[in-house]
Amino acid sequence: MNHIMKTSRKQEKRTAGKYKGSRNAGSGSGWLRKNDVRSHDFLIENKFTDNKKSYSIKSVELIELRERAILEDRTPVLQFDLNGRNYVILTEDDFITIAGLDDRDSVVPSTIQTDTDI
């Protein structure tokens, strides 16, 4: 097994542990269980790169992950490691829901004057 495969498998195991999920056999390459990790709430696609400066995100990967997650009633998460740090990408709607911001009427700070205050 080469370095990239070992590192990728280690990343999937770490992600499954953090999200209390399980790895999909063959990194989700089968027709039945896609993506790398699934938990009760999340469908996670892991990406690994040896590049320390950048990682390219492809629109088609995000679209496919989101579509599969919707079918499974899970939140899609793209997880990647870059230069020793771990990152996740969520849709803005999912982030707002998870952060509990969807219950707020407005995000406008109270210190901003409106026309009616003048």
DSSP file (Angstrom, degrees, kcal/mol; ACC not computed):
  #  RESIDUE AA STRUCTURE BP1 BP2  ACC     N-H-->O    O-->H-N    N-H-->O    O-->H-N    TCO  KAPPA ALPHA  PHI   PSI    X-CA   Y-CA   Z-CA
    1    1 A M              0   0    0      0, 0.0     2,-0.0     0, 0.0     0, 0.0   0.000 360.0 360.0 360.0 131.6    0.0    0.0    0.0
    2    2 A N     >  -     0   0    0      1,-0.1     4,-2.3     4,-0.0     5,-0.2  -0.244 360.0 -98.8 -82.8 172.7    1.5    3.4   -1.0
    3    3 A H  H  > S+     0   0    0      1,-0.2     4,-2.6     2,-0.2     5,-0.2   0.883 119.7  50.7 -57.5 -45.4    1.8    6.5    1.2
    4    4 A I  H  > S+     0   0    0      1,-0.2     4,-2.6     2,-0.2    -1,-0.2   0.913 111.2  48.0 -64.8 -43.1   -1.3    8.3   -0.2
    5    5 A M  H  > S+     0   0    0      2,-0.2     4,-2.5     1,-0.2    -1,-0.2   0.909 113.3  48.0 -64.3 -41.8   -3.5    5.2    0.3
    6    6 A K  H  X S+     0   0    0     -4,-2.3     4,-2.2     2,-0.2    -2,-0.2   0.927 114.2  45.9 -63.8 -45.0   -2.3    4.8    3.9
    7    7 A T  H  X S+     0   0    0     -4,-2.6     4,-2.2     2,-0.2    -2,-0.2   0.898 112.9  50.3 -65.4 -40.9   -2.7    8.5    4.7
    8    8 A S  H  X S+     0   0    0     -4,-2.6     4,-2.3    -5,-0.2    -2,-0.2   0.918 111.0  48.3 -64.0 -44.7   -6.2    8.5    3.1
    9    9 A R  H  X S+     0   0    0     -4,-2.5     4,-2.3     1,-0.2    -2,-0.2   0.895 111.1  50.9 -63.1 -40.4   -7.3    5.4    5.1
   10   10 A K  H  X S+     0   0    0     -4,-2.2     4,-2.4     2,-0.2    -1,-0.2   0.898 109.4  51.4 -62.9 -40.8   -6.0    7.0    8.3
   11   11 A Q  H  X S+     0   0    0     -4,-2.2     4,-2.6     2,-0.2    -2,-0.2   0.911 109.7  49.4 -61.6 -44.5   -7.9   10.2    7.5
   12   12 A E  H  X S+     0   0    0     -4,-2.3     4,-2.7     2,-0.2    -2,-0.2   0.905 111.0  49.2 -63.5 -42.2  -11.1    8.2    7.0
   13   13 A K  H  X S+     0   0    0     -4,-2.3     4,-2.1     2,-0.2    -2,-0.2   0.917 112.2  48.7 -62.8 -43.4  -10.7    6.3   10.3
   14   14 A R  H  X S+     0   0    0     -4,-2.4     4,-2.4     2,-0.2    -2,-0.2   0.925 112.9  47.5 -62.0 -44.9  -10.1    9.6   12.1
   15   15 A T  H  X S+     0   0    0     -4,-2.6     4,-2.3     1,-0.2    -2,-0.2   0.917 109.6  52.3 -64.0 -44.4  -13.1   11.2   10.6
   16   16 A A  H  <>S+     0   0    0     -4,-2.7     5,-3.1     1,-0.2     4,-0.3   0.897 111.7  47.9 -59.3 -40.2  -15.3    8.2   11.3
   17   17 A G  H ><5S+     0   0    0     -4,-2.1     3,-0.8     3,-0.2    -2,-0.2   0.920 111.7  48.5 -66.5 -44.6  -14.2    8.4   15.0
   18   18 A K  H 3<5S+     0   0    0     -4,-2.4    -2,-0.2     1,-0.2    -1,-0.2   0.872 119.1  38.3 -63.9 -37.9  -14.8   12.1   15.3
   19   19 A Y  T 3<5S-     0   0    0     -4,-2.3    21,-0.3    -5,-0.2    22,-0.3   0.308 108.9-119.5 -98.3   8.1  -18.3   11.9   13.8
   20   20 A K  T < 5S+     0   0    0     -3,-0.8    20,-0.4    -4,-0.3    -3,-0.2   0.921  74.9 120.0  53.9  47.3  -19.2    8.6   15.4
   21   21 A G      < -     0   0    0     -5,-3.1     2,-0.3    -6,-0.2    18,-0.3  -0.401  59.8-107.5-122.5-162.2  -19.7    7.1   12.1
   22   22 A S  E     -A   38   0A   0     16,-2.4    16,-2.1    -2,-0.1     2,-0.2  -0.972  25.5-112.2-136.1 150.7  -18.3    4.2   10.0
   23   23 A R  E     -A   37   0A   0     -2,-0.3     2,-0.4    14,-0.2    14,-0.2  -0.547  30.4-125.6 -77.4 145.1  -16.1    4.0    7.0
   24   24 A N    >   -     0   0    0     12,-2.9     3,-1.4    -2,-0.2     4,-0.3  -0.778  34.2-101.7 -89.7 136.5  -17.6    2.8    3.7
   25   25 A A  G > >S+     0   0    0     -2,-0.4     3,-1.1     1,-0.3     5,-0.6  -0.255 106.0  12.7 -56.2 139.0  -15.8   -0.2    2.1
   26   26 A G  G > 5S-     0   0    0      1,-0.2     3,-1.2     2,-0.2    -1,-0.3   0.776 128.6 -73.0  64.8  27.2  -13.6    0.8   -0.8
   27   27 A S  G < 5S-     0   0    0     -3,-1.4     8,-0.3     1,-0.3    -1,-0.2   0.830  92.1 -57.2  55.0  34.3  -13.9    4.5    0.2
   28   28 A G  G < 5S+     0   0    0     -3,-1.1     7,-0.6    -4,-0.3    -1,-0.3   0.728 100.7 134.0  74.9  21.5  -17.4    4.5   -1.1
   29   29 A S  T < 5 +     0   0    0     -3,-1.2    -3,-0.1    -4,-0.4     5,-0.1   0.606  45.7  94.1 -81.4  -9.7  -16.5    3.4   -4.6
   30   30 A G  S   <S-     0   0    0     -5,-0.6    -6,-0.0     3,-0.5    -4,-0.0  -0.195  85.0-116.2 -74.5 172.4  -19.3    0.8   -4.7
   31   31 A W  S    S+     0   0    0      1,-0.1     3,-0.2     3,-0.1    -1,-0.1   0.722 107.2  47.0 -82.9 -21.2  -22.7    1.5   -6.1
   32   32 A L  S    S+     0   0    0      1,-0.2     2,-0.7     2,-0.0    -1,-0.1   0.930 115.9  32.2 -89.4 -49.3  -24.6    1.1   -2.9
   33   33 A R  S    S-     0   0    0     -8,-0.1    -3,-0.5     2,-0.0    -1,-0.2  -0.875  76.0-172.0-117.2  99.9  -22.8    3.1   -0.3
   34   34 A K        +     0   0    0     -2,-0.7    -6,-0.2    -3,-0.2    -5,-0.2  -0.374  43.7  32.8 -87.2 167.5  -21.1    6.2   -1.7
   35   35 A N  S    S-     0   0    0     -7,-0.6    10,-0.2    -8,-0.3   -11,-0.1   0.099  87.6 -87.2  70.4 174.3  -18.6    8.6   -0.1
   36   36 A D  S    S+     0   0    0      8,-1.1   -12,-2.9     1,-0.2     2,-0.4   0.879  97.7  18.0 -88.8 -41.2  -16.1    7.8    2.6
   37   37 A V  E     -AB  23  44A   0      7,-2.2     7,-3.2   -14,-0.2     2,-0.4  -0.984  56.4-171.3-137.4 142.3  -17.8    8.0    6.0
   38   38 A R  E     +AB  22  43A   0    -16,-2.1   -16,-2.4    -2,-0.4     2,-0.2  -0.999   7.2 173.5-134.1 140.3  -21.4    8.1    7.2
   39   39 A S        -     0   0    0      3,-2.8   -18,-0.2    -2,-0.4   -19,-0.1  -0.671  53.8 -83.8-125.4-175.3  -22.8    8.8   10.6
   40   40 A H  S    S+     0   0    0    -20,-0.4   -20,-0.1   -21,-0.3   -19,-0.1   0.889 128.0  19.5 -58.0 -39.5  -26.4    9.2   11.8
   41   41 A D  S    S+     0   0    0    -22,-0.3    34,-3.4    33,-0.1     2,-0.3   0.680 119.1  57.7-105.8 -21.9  -26.4   12.9   10.7
   42   42 A F  E     - c   0  75A   0     32,-0.3    -3,-2.8   -23,-0.2     2,-0.5  -0.868  49.2-159.0-124.9 146.6  -23.6   13.3    8.1
   43   43 A L  E     -Bc  38  76A   0     32,-2.3    34,-2.4    -2,-0.3     2,-0.5  -0.991  31.9-163.7-114.9 118.0  -22.4   11.9    4.8
   44   44 A I  E     -Bc  37  77A   0     -7,-3.2    -7,-2.2    -2,-0.5    -8,-1.1  -0.885  19.5-164.7-117.9 130.4  -18.7   12.8    4.6
   45   45 A E  E     - c   0  78A   0     32,-2.6    34,-2.8    -2,-0.5     2,-0.4  -0.958  17.9-152.4-107.6 120.2  -16.4   12.8    1.6
   46   46 A N  E     - c   0  79A   0     -2,-0.6     2,-0.4    32,-0.2    34,-0.2  -0.735  10.3-169.9 -92.9 140.9  -12.7   12.9    2.6
   47   47 A K  E     - c   0  80A   0     32,-2.3    34,-1.3    -2,-0.4     2,-0.4  -0.995   1.1-168.6-129.4 138.7  -10.1   14.5    0.4
   48   48 A F  E     + c   0  81A   0     -2,-0.4     2,-0.3    32,-0.2    34,-0.1  -0.968   7.3 174.6-127.1 141.3   -6.4   14.2    0.9
   49   49 A T        -     0   0    0     32,-0.5    34,-0.2    -2,-0.4    -2,-0.0  -0.997  30.4-151.4-142.3 145.8   -3.5   16.1   -0.7
   50   50 A D  S    S+     0   0    0     -2,-0.3     2,-0.2    32,-0.1    -1,-0.1   0.572  71.1 109.2 -84.0 -12.0    0.2   16.2   -0.2
   51   51 A N        -     0   0    0      1,-0.1    32,-0.5     3,-0.1    -2,-0.1  -0.481  54.1-164.6 -67.1 129.8    0.2   19.7   -1.5
   52   52 A K  S    S+     0   0    0     -2,-0.2    -1,-0.1    30,-0.1     3,-0.1   0.504  80.2  47.6 -94.5  -5.1    0.8   22.1    1.3
   53   53 A K  S    S-     0   0    0      1,-0.3     2,-0.3    29,-0.0    -1,-0.1   0.776 114.3  -0.3-107.3 -33.7   -0.4   25.3   -0.4
   54   54 A S        -     0   0    0      2,-0.0     2,-0.4     0, 0.0    -1,-0.3  -0.985  42.6-155.3-156.4 161.8   -3.7   24.6   -2.0
   55   55 A Y        -     0   0    0     -2,-0.3     2,-0.5    -3,-0.1    -6,-0.0  -0.984  23.6-134.8-140.5 132.2   -6.5   22.1   -2.7
   56   56 A S        -     0   0    0     -2,-0.4     2,-0.5     2,-0.0    -2,-0.0  -0.766  14.1-154.2 -92.9 128.4   -8.8   22.4   -5.7
   57   57 A I        -     0   0    0     -2,-0.5     2,-0.5     4,-0.0     3,-0.1  -0.886   8.9-147.5-103.9 127.6  -12.5   21.9   -5.0
   58   58 A K    >>  -     0   0    0     -2,-0.5     4,-1.6     1,-0.1     3,-0.6  -0.813  10.1-141.4-100.1 132.7  -14.6   20.7   -7.9
   59   59 A S  H 3> S+     0   0    0     -2,-0.5     4,-2.6     1,-0.2     5,-0.2   0.878 101.6  58.1 -55.9 -42.3  -18.2   21.7   -8.3
   60   60 A V  H 3> S+     0   0    0      1,-0.2     4,-2.5     2,-0.2    -1,-0.2   0.859 103.6  52.9 -61.2 -35.8  -19.3   18.3   -9.5
   61   61 A E  H <> S+     0   0    0     -3,-0.6     4,-2.2     2,-0.2    -1,-0.2   0.912 111.2  46.1 -65.8 -41.8  -18.0   16.7   -6.3
   62   62 A L  H  X S+     0   0    0     -4,-1.6     4,-2.4     2,-0.2    -2,-0.2   0.900 113.5  49.0 -66.6 -41.1  -20.0   19.1   -4.1
   63   63 A I  H  X S+     0   0    0     -4,-2.6     4,-2.5     2,-0.2    -2,-0.2   0.936 113.0  46.3 -64.5 -47.2  -23.1   18.6   -6.2
   64   64 A E  H  X S+     0   0    0     -4,-2.5     4,-2.3     2,-0.2     5,-0.2   0.904 112.9  49.8 -64.0 -41.5  -22.9   14.8   -6.1
   65   65 A L  H  X S+     0   0    0     -4,-2.2     4,-2.4    -5,-0.2    -1,-0.2   0.932 112.5  47.6 -61.4 -46.3  -22.2   14.7   -2.4
   66   66 A R  H  X S+     0   0    0     -4,-2.4     4,-2.3     1,-0.2    -2,-0.2   0.908 111.3  50.2 -62.7 -43.3  -25.2   17.0   -1.7
   67   67 A E  H  X S+     0   0    0     -4,-2.5     4,-1.9     1,-0.2    -1,-0.2   0.915 113.0  45.6 -63.6 -43.5  -27.5   15.0   -3.9
   68   68 A R  H  X S+     0   0    0     -4,-2.3     4,-1.5     1,-0.2    -1,-0.2   0.898 112.0  52.2 -66.4 -39.8  -26.5   11.7   -2.2
   69   69 A A  H  <>S+     0   0    0     -4,-2.4     5,-2.8    -5,-0.2     4,-0.4   0.900 107.8  51.6 -64.1 -40.4  -26.8   13.2    1.3
   70   70 A I  H ><5S+     0   0    0     -4,-2.3     3,-1.2     1,-0.2    -1,-0.2   0.924 108.0  51.9 -61.1 -44.3  -30.3   14.5    0.5
   71   71 A L  H 3<5S+     0   0    0     -4,-1.9    -1,-0.2     1,-0.3    -2,-0.2   0.815 115.4  42.0 -61.9 -30.0  -31.4   11.0   -0.6
   72   72 A E  T 3<5S-     0   0    0     -4,-1.5    -1,-0.3     2,-0.1    -2,-0.2   0.345 111.8-119.3 -98.3   4.8  -30.0    9.6    2.7
   73   73 A D  T < 5S+     0   0    0     -3,-1.2     2,-0.3    -4,-0.4    -3,-0.2   0.915  72.4 126.5  54.6  47.3  -31.5   12.5    4.8
   74   74 A R      < -     0   0    0     -5,-2.8   -32,-0.3    -8,-0.1    -1,-0.2  -0.865  67.2-105.5-127.3 162.6  -28.0   13.4    6.0
   75   75 A T  E     -c   42   0A   0    -34,-3.4   -32,-2.3    -2,-0.3     2,-0.3  -0.785  37.4-126.1 -87.6 126.6  -26.0   16.6    6.0
   76   76 A P  E     -c   43   0A   0      0, 0.0     2,-0.4     0, 0.0    15,-0.4  -0.565  30.2-177.5 -76.3 135.3  -23.2   16.7    3.3
   77   77 A V  E     -c   44   0A   0    -34,-2.4   -32,-2.6    -2,-0.3     2,-0.6  -0.991  17.3-159.4-134.7 124.8  -19.7   17.4    4.6
   78   78 A L  E     -cD  45  89A   0     11,-2.1    11,-2.3    -2,-0.4     2,-0.4  -0.928  19.2-170.6 -99.7 117.8  -16.6   17.7    2.5
   79   79 A Q  E     +cD  46  88A   0    -34,-2.8   -32,-2.3    -2,-0.6     2,-0.3  -0.919   9.7 168.4-112.8 132.6  -13.6   17.2    4.8
   80   80 A F  E     -cD  47  87A   0      7,-2.2     7,-2.9    -2,-0.4     2,-0.4  -0.991  27.8-136.7-143.5 153.8  -10.0   17.8    3.7
   81   81 A D  E     +cD  48  86A   0    -34,-1.3   -32,-0.5    -2,-0.3     2,-0.4  -0.910  24.8 175.5-108.1 133.5   -6.6   18.1    5.3
   82   82 A L  E >   - D   0  85A   0      3,-2.5     3,-1.4    -2,-0.4   -30,-0.1  -0.952  65.3 -19.9-143.9 120.0   -4.3   20.9    4.1
   83   83 A N  T 3  S-     0   0    0    -32,-0.5     3,-0.1    -2,-0.4   -31,-0.1   0.868 128.1 -46.4  52.8  44.1   -0.8   21.7    5.5
   84   84 A G  T 3  S+     0   0    0      1,-0.3     2,-0.3     0, 0.0    -1,-0.3   0.515 117.9 104.4  82.4   5.1   -1.4   19.9    8.8
   85   85 A R  E <   -D   82   0A   0     -3,-1.4    -3,-2.5     2,-0.0     2,-0.5  -0.884  62.7-134.4-119.4 152.8   -4.9   21.3    9.5
   86   86 A N  E     -D   81   0A   0     -2,-0.3     2,-0.3    -5,-0.2    -5,-0.2  -0.902  26.1-179.0-108.3 132.2   -8.3   19.7    9.1
   87   87 A Y  E     -D   80   0A   0     -7,-2.9    -7,-2.2    -2,-0.5     2,-0.4  -0.900  12.7-158.4-127.8 154.6  -11.2   21.6    7.4
   88   88 A V  E     -D   79   0A   0     -2,-0.3     2,-0.5    -9,-0.2    -9,-0.2  -0.982   6.2-152.0-130.6 148.7  -14.8   20.9    6.6
   89   89 A I  E     +D   78   0A   0    -11,-2.3   -11,-2.1    -2,-0.4     2,-0.3  -0.983  18.9 173.2-120.1 129.5  -17.0   22.5    4.0
   90   90 A L        -     0   0    0     -2,-0.5   -13,-0.1   -13,-0.2     2,-0.1  -0.856  39.7 -97.1-123.7 160.7  -20.8   22.8    4.5
   91   91 A T     >  -     0   0    0    -15,-0.4     4,-2.4    -2,-0.3     5,-0.2  -0.474  39.3-115.3 -68.9 155.7  -23.5   24.5    2.5
   92   92 A E  H  > S+     0   0    0      1,-0.2     4,-2.7     2,-0.2     5,-0.2   0.903 116.1  54.0 -61.5 -40.5  -24.4   27.8    4.0
   93   93 A D  H  > S+     0   0    0      1,-0.2     4,-2.1     2,-0.2    -1,-0.2   0.914 109.9  47.0 -59.9 -43.2  -27.9   26.7    4.8
   94   94 A D  H  > S+     0   0    0      2,-0.2     4,-2.9     1,-0.2     5,-0.2   0.902 111.6  51.1 -66.4 -40.2  -26.5   23.7    6.8
   95   95 A F  H  X S+     0   0    0     -4,-2.4     4,-2.8     2,-0.2     6,-0.2   0.934 110.0  49.5 -60.8 -46.1  -24.0   25.9    8.6
   96   96 A I  H  X>S+     0   0    0     -4,-2.7     5,-2.4     1,-0.2     6,-0.9   0.907 113.5  46.7 -60.3 -42.8  -26.7   28.3    9.6
   97   97 A T  H ><5S+     0   0    0     -4,-2.1     3,-1.0    -5,-0.2    -2,-0.2   0.946 114.6  45.4 -64.6 -49.1  -28.9   25.5   10.9
   98   98 A I  H 3<5S+     0   0    0     -4,-2.9    -2,-0.2     1,-0.3    -1,-0.2   0.880 112.7  51.2 -63.0 -38.8  -26.0   23.8   12.8
   99   99 A A  H 3<5S-     0   0    0     -4,-2.8    -1,-0.3    -5,-0.2    -2,-0.2   0.560 112.1-121.5 -76.4  -7.8  -24.8   27.1   14.3
  100  100 A G  T X<5S+     0   0    0     -3,-1.0     3,-0.5    -4,-0.5    -3,-0.2   0.734  75.8 126.2  75.8  22.2  -28.4   27.8   15.4
  101  101 A L  G > < +     0   0    0     -5,-2.4     3,-1.2    -6,-0.2    -4,-0.2   0.576  49.7  80.6 -88.3 -10.2  -28.6   31.1   13.5
  102  102 A D  G 3  S+     0   0    0     -6,-0.9    -1,-0.2     1,-0.2    -5,-0.1   0.610  83.8  62.8 -74.8  -9.7  -31.8   30.2   11.6
  103  103 A D  G <  S+     0   0    0     -3,-0.5     2,-0.3    -6,-0.1    -1,-0.2   0.562  84.1  96.5 -87.8  -9.2  -33.9   31.2   14.6
  104  104 A R    <   -     0   0    0     -3,-1.2     3,-0.1     1,-0.1    -3,-0.0  -0.590  63.5-151.3 -85.9 141.9  -32.8   34.8   14.5
  105  105 A D  S    S+     0   0    0     -2,-0.3     2,-0.3     1,-0.3    -1,-0.1   0.848  79.8   6.4 -75.9 -34.8  -34.9   37.4   12.8
  106  106 A S        -     0   0    0      2,-0.1    -1,-0.3     1,-0.1     0, 0.0  -0.997  45.2-156.5-151.2 148.2  -31.9   39.6   11.9
  107  107 A V        +     0   0    0     -2,-0.3    -1,-0.1    -3,-0.1    -2,-0.0   0.297  59.4 122.9-104.2   6.0  -28.2   39.5   12.0
  108  108 A V        -     0   0    0      1,-0.1    -2,-0.1     2,-0.1     0, 0.0  -0.555  68.1-118.8 -72.1 122.7  -28.0   43.4   11.9
  109  109 A P    >   -     0   0    0      0, 0.0     3,-1.4     0, 0.0    -1,-0.1  -0.284  16.0-124.3 -60.8 148.3  -26.1   44.6   15.0
  110  110 A S  T 3  S+     0   0    0      1,-0.3    -2,-0.1     3,-0.0     0, 0.0   0.599 104.2  70.4 -72.1 -10.2  -28.1   46.9   17.3
  111  111 A T  T 3  S+     0   0    0      2,-0.1     2,-0.4     0, 0.0    -1,-0.3   0.577  75.6  98.6 -83.8  -8.5  -25.5   49.7   17.1
  112  112 A I  S <  S-     0   0    0     -3,-1.4     2,-0.3     1,-0.0    -4,-0.0  -0.668  71.9-134.7 -83.0 129.2  -26.4   50.4   13.4
  113  113 A Q        -     0   0    0     -2,-0.4     2,-0.2     2,-0.0    -2,-0.1  -0.616  17.9-157.4 -82.3 140.3  -28.7   53.4   13.0
  114  114 A T    >>  -     0   0    0     -2,-0.3     3,-1.4     1,-0.0     4,-0.6  -0.601  36.3 -95.8-106.1 173.7  -31.6   53.0   10.6
  115  115 A D  G >4 S+     0   0    0      1,-0.3     3,-0.8    -2,-0.2    -1,-0.0   0.828 124.1  57.7 -59.0 -32.6  -33.5   55.8    8.8
  116  116 A T  G 34 S+     0   0    0      1,-0.2    -1,-0.3     2,-0.2    -3,-0.0   0.693  99.9  58.8 -74.3 -16.7  -36.2   55.7   11.6
  117  117 A D  G <4        0   0    0     -3,-1.4    -1,-0.2     1,-0.2    -2,-0.2   0.650 360.0 360.0 -83.1 -15.6  -33.5   56.5   14.2
  118  118 A I    <<        0   0    0     -3,-0.8    -1,-0.2    -4,-0.6    -2,-0.2   0.447 360.0 360.0 -88.9 360.0  -32.5   59.7   12.6
